[in-house]
Amino acid sequence: NHAWQLLANHQIPQATAEARAVAQAAPRMVSAHYALGFLLARAGQRHEAKQEYETAITLARTVYPDYQWYWVPFLEAQMKGL
């Protein structure tokens, strides 16, 4: 949540650092990789953003398959927007 607050205050580098820390601390959390991917995309780092989205898709399919119906199409749409 803190990363999103930083984004709302137009502090993209700080928000990206916060999201990266969360994704590293919770590497199996789909939403952490989505947030990091989103912020990287906003920062113009499309290649890294795509990698984070792909990680999130893999997690949604393997670790949290009950939620893949939501995450996979959502994340794929985000990747198309890169």
PyRosetta script that sets phi, psi and omega in degrees:
from pyrosetta import init, pose_from_sequence

init()
pose = pose_from_sequence("NHAWQLLANHQIPQATAEARAVAQAAPRMVSAHYALGFLLARAGQRHEAKQEYETAITLARTVYPDYQWYWVPFLEAQMKGL")
pose.set_psi(1, -34.2)
pose.set_omega(1, -179.0)
pose.set_phi(2, -63.1)
pose.set_psi(2, -37.9)
pose.set_omega(2, 178.4)
pose.set_phi(3, -61.6)
pose.set_psi(3, -41.1)
pose.set_omega(3, 179.5)
pose.set_phi(4, -66.7)
pose.set_psi(4, -36.6)
pose.set_omega(4, 176.6)
pose.set_phi(5, -63.9)
pose.set_psi(5, -42.2)
pose.set_omega(5, 177.6)
pose.set_phi(6, -62.9)
pose.set_psi(6, -40.5)
pose.set_omega(6, 177.2)
pose.set_phi(7, -61.2)
pose.set_psi(7, -43.3)
pose.set_omega(7, 179.3)
pose.set_phi(8, -60.4)
pose.set_psi(8, -27.3)
pose.set_omega(8, 177.9)
pose.set_phi(9, -94.4)
pose.set_psi(9, 14.5)
pose.set_omega(9, 177.0)
pose.set_phi(10, 61.4)
pose.set_psi(10, 32.4)
pose.set_omega(10, 178.1)
pose.set_phi(11, -106.6)
pose.set_psi(11, 67.9)
pose.set_omega(11, -173.0)
pose.set_phi(12, -64.5)
pose.set_psi(12, -44.4)
pose.set_omega(12, 179.1)
pose.set_phi(13, -60.1)
pose.set_psi(13, -41.5)
pose.set_omega(13, 179.2)
pose.set_phi(14, -68.2)
pose.set_psi(14, -39.1)
pose.set_omega(14, 178.8)
pose.set_phi(15, -64.8)
pose.set_psi(15, -41.0)
pose.set_omega(15, 179.0)
pose.set_phi(16, -64.5)
pose.set_psi(16, -42.9)
pose.set_omega(16, 178.0)
pose.set_phi(17, -61.7)
pose.set_psi(17, -41.7)
pose.set_omega(17, 178.9)
pose.set_phi(18, -64.2)
pose.set_psi(18, -45.8)
pose.set_omega(18, 179.8)
pose.set_phi(19, -64.2)
pose.set_psi(19, -38.7)
pose.set_omega(19, 178.4)
pose.set_phi(20, -63.0)
pose.set_psi(20, -40.8)
pose.set_omega(20, 179.3)
pose.set_phi(21, -63.7)
pose.set_psi(21, -41.0)
pose.set_omega(21, 179.3)
pose.set_phi(22, -67.2)
pose.set_psi(22, -43.4)
pose.set_omega(22, 179.6)
pose.set_phi(23, -63.5)
pose.set_psi(23, -34.3)
pose.set_omega(23, 177.6)
pose.set_phi(24, -73.3)
pose.set_psi(24, -37.0)
pose.set_omega(24, -179.8)
pose.set_phi(25, -74.5)
pose.set_psi(25, -30.0)
pose.set_omega(25, -179.0)
pose.set_phi(26, -130.0)
pose.set_psi(26, 72.0)
pose.set_omega(26, -172.7)
pose.set_phi(27, -66.4)
pose.set_psi(27, -11.6)
pose.set_omega(27, 179.2)
pose.set_phi(28, -102.4)
pose.set_psi(28, 11.3)
pose.set_omega(28, -178.3)
pose.set_phi(29, -93.1)
pose.set_psi(29, 112.2)
pose.set_omega(29, -178.0)
pose.set_phi(30, -58.3)
pose.set_psi(30, -46.5)
pose.set_omega(30, -175.5)
pose.set_phi(31, -64.9)
pose.set_psi(31, -29.3)
pose.set_omega(31, 178.2)
pose.set_phi(32, -68.1)
pose.set_psi(32, -41.3)
pose.set_omega(32, 179.3)
pose.set_phi(33, -71.7)
pose.set_psi(33, -34.3)
pose.set_omega(33, 174.9)
pose.set_phi(34, -62.6)
pose.set_psi(34, -48.9)
pose.set_omega(34, -178.4)
pose.set_phi(35, -59.7)
pose.set_psi(35, -44.0)
pose.set_omega(35, 179.4)
pose.set_phi(36, -63.9)
pose.set_psi(36, -43.1)
pose.set_omega(36, 177.5)
pose.set_phi(37, -60.6)
pose.set_psi(37, -43.9)
pose.set_omega(37, 179.4)
pose.set_phi(38, -60.4)
pose.set_psi(38, -46.8)
pose.set_omega(38, -178.3)
pose.set_phi(39, -67.8)
pose.set_psi(39, -38.2)
pose.set_omega(39, 176.2)
pose.set_phi(40, -63.3)
pose.set_psi(40, -39.6)
pose.set_omega(40, 177.2)
pose.set_phi(41, -62.4)
pose.set_psi(41, -42.6)
pose.set_omega(41, 178.5)
pose.set_phi(42, -63.1)
pose.set_psi(42, -30.5)
pose.set_omega(42, -179.7)
pose.set_phi(43, -85.2)
pose.set_psi(43, 1.4)
pose.set_omega(43, 178.4)
pose.set_phi(44, 83.0)
pose.set_psi(44, 12.2)
pose.set_omega(44, -179.5)
pose.set_phi(45, -98.7)
pose.set_psi(45, 70.3)
pose.set_omega(45, -171.4)
pose.set_phi(46, -63.0)
pose.set_psi(46, -41.4)
pose.set_omega(46, -178.0)
pose.set_phi(47, -62.0)
pose.set_psi(47, -46.7)
pose.set_omega(47, 178.2)
pose.set_phi(48, -65.9)
pose.set_psi(48, -37.6)
pose.set_omega(48, 178.6)
pose.set_phi(49, -61.2)
pose.set_psi(49, -44.3)
pose.set_omega(49, 179.2)
pose.set_phi(50, -60.6)
pose.set_psi(50, -41.2)
pose.set_omega(50, 178.6)
pose.set_phi(51, -61.3)
pose.set_psi(51, -41.1)
pose.set_omega(51, 179.6)
pose.set_phi(52, -67.8)
pose.set_psi(52, -40.4)
pose.set_omega(52, 177.0)
pose.set_phi(53, -63.4)
pose.set_psi(53, -41.0)
pose.set_omega(53, 178.6)
pose.set_phi(54, -64.2)
pose.set_psi(54, -39.2)
pose.set_omega(54, 175.9)
pose.set_phi(55, -61.8)
pose.set_psi(55, -44.1)
pose.set_omega(55, 179.9)
pose.set_phi(56, -63.2)
pose.set_psi(56, -39.8)
pose.set_omega(56, 178.5)
pose.set_phi(57, -64.3)
pose.set_psi(57, -44.4)
pose.set_omega(57, 178.7)
pose.set_phi(58, -60.4)
pose.set_psi(58, -44.0)
pose.set_omega(58, 178.1)
pose.set_phi(59, -63.0)
pose.set_psi(59, -41.9)
pose.set_omega(59, -179.7)
pose.set_phi(60, -62.4)
pose.set_psi(60, -36.7)
pose.set_omega(60, -178.3)
pose.set_phi(61, -78.4)
pose.set_psi(61, -31.1)
pose.set_omega(61, -172.0)
pose.set_phi(62, -107.1)
pose.set_psi(62, -44.3)
pose.set_omega(62, -175.8)
pose.set_phi(63, -88.7)
pose.set_psi(63, -36.7)
pose.set_omega(63, -177.2)
pose.set_phi(64, -126.8)
pose.set_psi(64, 59.3)
pose.set_omega(64, -174.5)
pose.set_phi(65, -62.4)
pose.set_psi(65, -23.4)
pose.set_omega(65, 178.5)
pose.set_phi(66, -66.4)
pose.set_psi(66, -19.3)
pose.set_omega(66, -177.9)
pose.set_phi(67, -107.9)
pose.set_psi(67, 3.2)
pose.set_omega(67, -177.2)
pose.set_phi(68, -66.7)
pose.set_psi(68, -24.7)
pose.set_omega(68, 178.6)
pose.set_phi(69, -58.4)
pose.set_psi(69, -31.1)
pose.set_omega(69, 178.8)
pose.set_phi(70, -91.1)
pose.set_psi(70, -53.5)
pose.set_omega(70, -171.3)
pose.set_phi(71, -66.1)
pose.set_psi(71, -44.5)
pose.set_omega(71, -173.0)
pose.set_phi(72, -62.3)
pose.set_psi(72, -53.2)
pose.set_omega(72, 178.9)
pose.set_phi(73, -63.3)
pose.set_psi(73, -36.2)
pose.set_omega(73, 179.4)
pose.set_phi(74, -62.7)
pose.set_psi(74, -48.6)
pose.set_omega(74, -178.8)
pose.set_phi(75, -68.7)
pose.set_psi(75, -37.1)
pose.set_omega(75, 176.8)
pose.set_phi(76, -63.0)
pose.set_psi(76, -37.9)
pose.set_omega(76, 176.4)
pose.set_phi(77, -65.5)
pose.set_psi(77, -38.2)
pose.set_omega(77, 177.8)
pose.set_phi(78, -63.9)
pose.set_psi(78, -40.6)
pose.set_omega(78, 179.5)
pose.set_phi(79, -65.5)
pose.set_psi(79, -35.8)
pose.set_omega(79, 178.2)
pose.set_phi(80, -64.6)
pose.set_psi(80, -27.9)
pose.set_omega(80, -179.6)
pose.set_phi(81, -79.6)
pose.set_psi(81, -4.0)
pose.set_omega(81, -178.8)
pose.set_phi(82, -71.6)
pose.dump_pdb("model.pdb")
